Amino acid sequence: MPKLKTKKIAAKRYKVTATGKLVHRVQGARHLRRRKDKRRQRRQDREIVLSKSMAKHVQRYLPYR
């Protein structure tokens, strides 16, 4: 059986925690920050844990995470 290839776009967007959960950054957090209120900016600065159903889909793209 040949090695499976990692989808590089998924490897750049998702990170695996020490407990095996997948996290990602919130969209829209990098520019036009002046018009967003501080509460929204703080929320967008955190990493979000992926739901279990979405994590199944993403794990197909990251075979050797």
PyMOL commands that set and color helices and strands:
alter all, ss='L'
color gray80, all
select helices_A, chain A and resi 8-13+38-45+52-61
alter helices_A, ss='H'
color red, helices_A
select strands_A, chain A and resi 14-16+22-25+47-49
alter strands_A, ss='S'
color yellow, strands_A
deselect
rebuild
show_as cartoon
